[in-house]
């Protein structure tokens, strides 16, 4: 089988495509013939050795995929050969076939292409967990989304719109802000030229109820300052590459709340609740309430370029390798 392989932590442009033996399919598992694999910013961090989890080298990057069931392990009755499925993994998805336990192969929504199915679970799952589970967002609340042109940010915009939130999208380029408006943002902030705190407070009428922050870095403090009293700041990630240090008097003085969003860490200990969360999310996609973006597509052989475009923030929305 073909895989994209990382032999040493370093530039994503050092990735190579190579042949490896196909793995066996143990009992309780399924082989997926991969048709598309999602390309995410976190994959680039992992290849560079900048992520908190460091796989044993050499490793195959990629955390999400879509394809069809090609083979069933002994005892598997939940799936049939030919079923369209998608899955998320810590890594290992940049390959033309992947073997996973049957529980990890989720039916792909019938309304999505393979490229969309390979790129929506990670970002929409994170945003759904954040807004539905961690803060129970309510219609009419204001939501400031940082990094709104990226995959996770766009998912938050889309889910926020579905929930009836007043979404303010913050992004550094006009292209990314335009995409956020298409996904339901009522207003936008140019983080390259506008003061985030001042503009967000103006647009929300005095302060935002919720901040969704997958960026971190220098935007974190002004985002906290943009919160209304009793507002909630959701810590989603650190795409800027810097974990912020916040003056906690800002939290005390406004009775504000900081909420951690670690979806991956949560679902490993809450498998039944997680299955229900995914079922609700997929049902919303099937109903047409959510609209996962059609990703920018790359050939499998161009995996290094696809990841470099993510790391250099050249892409609005999502990206996928097509097999």
C-alpha positions in Angstrom: 0.0 0.0 0.0 1.0 3.6 -0.5 1.6 5.9 2.5 3.0 9.4 3.2 5.8 8.9 5.6 7.6 11.2 8.1 11.1 9.8 8.9 12.3 12.7 11.0 10.6 15.7 12.7 11.2 18.7 10.6 9.8 20.6 7.6 6.7 19.2 6.1 8.3 19.4 2.7 10.5 16.5 3.7 7.6 14.0 3.7 7.9 11.2 1.2 5.4 8.8 -0.5 6.5 5.2 -0.2 5.2 1.6 -0.4 4.6 -0.5 2.7 3.1 -4.0 3.3 -0.7 -4.0 3.8 -1.6 -4.7 7.4 -3.6 -7.7 8.5 -7.2 -7.3 9.6 -7.6 -8.7 13.1 -10.9 -9.8 14.6 -13.2 -6.9 15.4 -11.6 -4.6 12.9 -12.2 -3.4 9.3 -10.0 -2.5 6.4 -11.0 0.9 4.8 -10.0 1.7 1.2 -9.3 5.3 1.7 -10.7 7.7 -0.9 -9.9 11.0 0.8 -7.9 12.1 3.8 -8.3 15.4 5.6 -5.3 17.7 5.9 -5.2 19.8 9.1 -2.9 22.3 10.7 -2.3 20.0 13.6 -0.8 17.4 11.2 1.8 20.0 10.2 2.6 20.7 13.8 3.0 16.9 14.4 5.4 16.5 11.5 7.5 19.4 12.7 7.7 17.9 16.2 5.8 20.9 17.6 2.7 19.1 18.9 2.3 17.8 22.4 1.9 14.2 21.1 5.0 12.9 19.3 4.5 9.6 17.4 7.3 7.1 17.2 9.3 7.6 14.0 8.7 6.8 11.2 5.0 7.6 11.2 2.2 8.3 8.8 0.5 11.7 9.4 -3.2 12.4 9.0 -6.0 12.4 11.5 -9.2 11.9 9.4 -10.3 9.9 6.4 -13.2 8.7 4.3 -13.5 5.7 2.1 -15.3 2.3 1.8 -15.1 -0.9 3.7 -12.9 -3.3 1.8 -12.6 -6.2 4.3 -14.2 -7.3 7.5 -12.3 -8.9 10.4 -13.7 -11.9 12.2 -16.9 -11.2 14.2 -17.7 -7.9 12.5 -21.5 -7.7 11.7 -22.0 -3.9 12.0 -20.6 -3.2 8.5 -20.6 -4.6 5.0 -18.0 -4.5 2.3 -18.7 -1.4 0.2 -20.2 0.7 3.0 -19.1 4.4 2.9 -17.4 5.3 6.2 -15.3 8.0 7.8 -13.0 7.9 10.8 -10.7 9.9 12.9 -7.3 8.7 14.3 -4.4 10.3 16.2 -2.4 9.8 13.0 -2.0 7.3 10.2 -4.7 8.4 7.7 -2.3 9.5 4.8 -2.5 6.0 3.3 -4.5 4.3 0.6 -5.8 1.7 3.1 -6.2 1.8 6.9 -7.3 -0.9 9.4 -9.4 0.3 12.4 -11.6 -1.3 15.1 -15.2 -1.4 13.7 -16.4 1.1 16.3 -14.2 3.8 14.7 -15.7 3.4 11.2 -18.7 5.8 11.2 -21.1 5.9 8.3 -20.4 8.9 6.1 -23.4 11.3 5.7 -25.1 10.6 2.4 -25.2 14.3 1.6 -21.4 14.7 1.7 -18.8 13.8 -0.9 -15.9 11.7 0.2 -13.7 14.8 0.4 -16.2 16.5 2.7 -16.7 13.4 4.8 -12.9 13.2 5.3 -12.7 16.8 6.6 -15.8 17.5 8.7 -15.6 15.2 11.7 -12.6 16.8 13.4 -13.6 20.4 13.1 -17.3 20.0 13.5 -16.8 17.5 16.4 -14.6 20.0 18.2 -17.0 22.9 17.7 -20.1 20.9 18.5 -18.6 19.6 21.7 -17.6 23.2 22.6 -20.8 25.0 21.9 -23.4 22.3 22.7 -21.7 20.4 25.5 -19.2 22.6 27.2 -21.1 25.9 27.3 -24.7 25.0 26.2 -24.8 28.1 23.9 -28.3 29.7 23.7 -30.0 31.5 20.8 -29.5 35.2 20.9 -26.0 35.1 22.5 -23.1 36.7 20.7 -20.2 34.6 19.6 -16.7 35.8 18.6 -14.9 33.2 16.6 -11.1 33.7 16.2 -9.4 32.1 13.2 -12.8 32.1 11.5 -11.4 31.3 8.1 -9.9 28.0 9.1 -11.6 24.6 9.3 -12.3 24.6 13.0 -13.3 28.3 13.0 -15.7 27.9 10.0 -17.3 24.9 11.8 -17.9 27.1 14.8 -19.5 29.8 12.6 -21.7 27.2 10.9 -22.8 25.6 14.2 -23.3 29.1 15.8 -25.6 30.1 13.0 -27.6 26.9 13.4 -28.0 27.6 17.1 -29.2 31.1 16.5 -26.1 32.9 17.8 -25.0 36.3 16.6 -21.6 35.3 15.1 -18.7 37.7 14.8 -15.9 36.3 12.6 -12.3 37.4 13.1 -9.8 36.6 10.5 -6.7 38.1 8.9 -7.6 38.0 5.2 -10.5 39.3 3.2 -10.9 35.9 1.5 -11.3 34.1 4.9 -13.7 36.8 6.2 -15.8 36.4 3.1 -16.0 32.7 3.5 -17.1 33.2 7.2 -19.9 35.5 6.0 -21.1 32.8 3.6 -21.2 30.3 6.5 -23.4 32.6 8.6 -21.3 35.3 10.3 -23.3 38.5 10.8 -20.2 40.7 11.0 -16.4 40.4 10.7 -13.2 41.8 12.2 -10.0 42.2 10.3 -7.4 41.0 12.9 -4.6 42.4 10.7 -5.7 46.1 11.0 -8.5 46.4 13.6 -8.4 46.4 17.4 -10.0 43.1 18.3 -11.3 44.1 21.7 -12.7 47.5 20.7 -14.4 46.3 17.5 -15.9 43.1 19.1 -17.4 45.2 21.9 -18.8 47.6 19.4 -20.3 44.9 17.2 -21.8 43.0 20.2 -23.3 46.1 21.9 -20.9 46.2 24.9 -19.3 42.8 25.1 -19.5 39.3 23.6 -21.1 36.4 25.5 -18.8 33.7 24.1 -15.3 33.7 22.6 -14.2 30.6 20.6 -10.4 30.6 20.4 -8.5 28.0 18.4 -5.6 30.5 17.8 -4.1 31.6 21.1 -1.1 33.8 20.8 -1.4 37.6 20.9 -5.2 37.5 20.2 -6.1 35.8 23.5 -5.9 38.7 25.8 -7.9 41.2 23.7 -10.4 38.5 23.2 -10.9 38.0 26.9 -11.1 41.8 27.3 -13.9 41.7 24.7 -16.1 39.5 26.9 -19.2 40.9 28.6 -19.7 40.3 32.3 -20.2 36.5 32.9 -18.9 35.9 29.4 -17.1 32.6 28.6 -13.8 32.2 26.8 -13.4 28.8 25.2 -9.8 27.5 24.9 -9.8 25.4 21.8 -6.2 25.4 20.5 -3.0 27.3 19.8 -2.7 27.6 16.0 -0.6 30.7 16.4 2.1 28.5 18.0 2.1 30.3 21.3 0.3 29.4 24.5 -0.9 32.7 25.9 -0.4 34.0 29.4 -3.5 35.8 30.6 -3.9 38.3 33.4 -6.4 36.6 35.6 -7.7 39.8 37.1 -9.6 40.2 33.8 -11.5 37.0 34.7 -12.1 38.0 38.3 -13.3 41.6 37.6 -15.9 40.6 35.0 -17.0 37.3 36.6 -15.8 35.8 33.4 -15.2 32.1 32.8 -12.4 30.2 31.0 -13.6 26.9 29.6 -11.3 24.2 28.3 -12.3 22.3 25.1 -10.5 19.0 24.8 -12.9 16.9 22.8 -10.3 14.2 22.1 -9.5 13.8 25.7 -13.1 13.7 26.7 -14.5 11.2 24.3 -12.0 8.4 25.2 -13.7 8.2 28.6 -17.3 8.9 27.5 -17.8 6.6 24.5 -21.6 6.3 24.8 -22.0 10.0 25.2 -19.6 10.6 22.3 -21.6 8.2 20.1 -24.8 10.2 20.8 -22.9 13.5 20.1 -21.7 12.2 16.7 -25.2 10.9 15.9 -26.7 14.3 16.6 -24.1 16.1 14.6 -24.4 13.8 11.6 -28.2 14.1 11.7 -27.9 17.9 11.6 -25.7 17.5 8.5 -28.2 15.1 6.9 -31.1 17.5 7.5 -29.1 20.3 5.9 -28.8 22.3 9.1 -25.0 22.3 8.8 -23.0 22.8 5.7 -19.4 21.3 5.8 -17.2 23.1 3.4 -16.1 21.5 0.1 -12.3 21.3 0.8 -9.4 22.3 -1.4 -8.3 19.1 -3.1 -4.8 17.8 -3.6 -3.4 14.7 -5.2 -2.1 12.1 -2.8 1.4 12.6 -4.2 1.2 16.3 -3.3 0.7 15.7 0.5 3.8 17.7 1.4 2.6 20.7 -0.6 -0.9 20.4 1.0 0.5 20.4 4.5 2.9 23.3 3.6 -0.1 25.3 2.4 -1.8 24.6 5.8 1.2 25.6 7.8 1.7 28.8 5.8 -2.0 29.6 6.1 -2.6 29.8 2.4 -5.9 27.9 2.6 -9.3 29.1 3.6 -11.5 26.3 5.0 -10.4 22.7 4.7 -8.0 20.6 2.6 -8.1 17.0 1.5 -5.8 14.5 -0.2 -7.8 12.6 -2.9 -6.9 9.0 -3.7 
